[in-house]
Amino acid sequence: MTGEGQHVDAGEPSESGRDWTVGAAKWAAVVVLGGASIVGMAWSIFAWERRDEARSIDAERRIDLNTASEAELQLLPDVGPTLAERIVRDRERVGPFRTVDELDRVEGVGPRTIAGLRPFVVIRNEPGENGESGGG
């Protein structure tokens, strides 16, 4: 037994008389922790793929940039009240968007924002018609 202020050196038996850092116990710990790491990495990879699939939304469920209200636009990723208001105001002032890429005419919208919105929005030429989702 060790007294107060003393420590057990690696390789020496602990108070219980067992040293888990040698023999079968060490290899059991390696297998368990290694297996858990591999399972965690595999889960992460598959979860990432499912997230990408979830981002791909069919055209019927996409938000039409030419008919959406401010509240509907705020459902889109990275679109808050201010940007939603700017999109609606621009649409009323300049006219309907012909492509998703025309969102760049709205203040605060650039290529990165357009790329993030593209899977979630659509431009329909007439109500109920699935239009193109913007240049390319």
N, C-alpha and C positions, 0 to 999 in steps of 0.2 A: 504494500500500500504506500501511496505517496503522501507525504505530509504537506501542510500548507506552504505555499511558495515553491514547491518542487513541481517539476513537470515530467511527463513520460516522453522519452525519446522515441522516435520512429523505430520500429523494429523490436522494441521491448514490449512485453505483455502489459496490458492495461490492468486496472483493478480487477476486472472480471477474468483476467488470465488469458484473454484471446486478443490477438492482433489481426484485425480484419484486412490489413494492408499486405498480407502475404497469403499464399495458398489459394484455395478454392473460393474463399469469400471475396477476394479481390477480383477474380475473374467473373464471378457472378455479378458483382457490381458493374464491371465493364460491359457485360452482355446486356444487363437491364438498362443501363443508361444509354448505351449505344443504340439498342433497339428503340428506346423511347425517342431518341434524336432522329432516327431514320423515319419512324412513323410520323413524327411532327413535321419533318420536311416534306414527306409525301402528302400529308394532309394539306399543308400550305399550298403546294403546287396544284392539287386538284381543286382546292377552294378558289384559287386565283382563276383557273379556267372556268369554273362555274360563274364567277363574277363577270367575266367577259361575255359569257353566253347570256347572262341576265341583262347586260347592257344593250344587246341586240333586240330591239322591239319591233314587232310587225307594224306595218304602215297604218293599220286601223287604230292602233293605240297611241300613235305619235301625236304630238300637239301641233296643230296647224298654226303656223306663224301669222297667217293672215286673218284668222278668226278668233284666236285665243284672247281671253281677257287677261288683265294684269294678274289676277289670282291664279289663273291657269299657267301663265308664264312663270310664276314664282315656284311652281312645282318642278321646274327644270333645275338641273344641277348648276350651281353658281349664279343663279338669277335671283336677286333679291328685289325688294319693292322698287328701289330706284331704277335698276336696269329694266325691270318689267314696264315701268312707266315710260321710260325712254323709248322702248321698242314700240309700244302702243302709240305714243305721241308721234314718232317718226312715220309709222304706218299710216296714221291719219293725215299727216302733213304731206308726205312724199308720195304715198300710194302703196299698194300691196307689194310684197316681196316677190320677185320672180324666181329667185333661187335662195337657198340657205346662205350662200356666200354673200348675198346682199346685206346681211346683218352687219357687215363691216361699216356700213354707212351710219350705224347707230353709235353715238359716243360711248366709249367704254367697252366696245366689242372689237376684238382683234382675232387673228388667226387661231390662237389657242382656245379662246372662248367658243369660236365657231366649231372647231374640231370636237370640243367636249359636248356641244349641243347636237351635233349632226345625228347621232343615233336616236335622239329623242324627238326630233321635229320633222315636219313635212311641209311642203308647199302644195296645196291642192288648187287646181285651176278652177274647178267648180265644186260645190258642196257634194260630198260623198265620193268624189273621184280621188284615187290615189295618184298623186302627182309625183314628180321627181323630188328627190331630197337634196338637190343642190349640187352643182358642178363637181362631179368626180368622186 
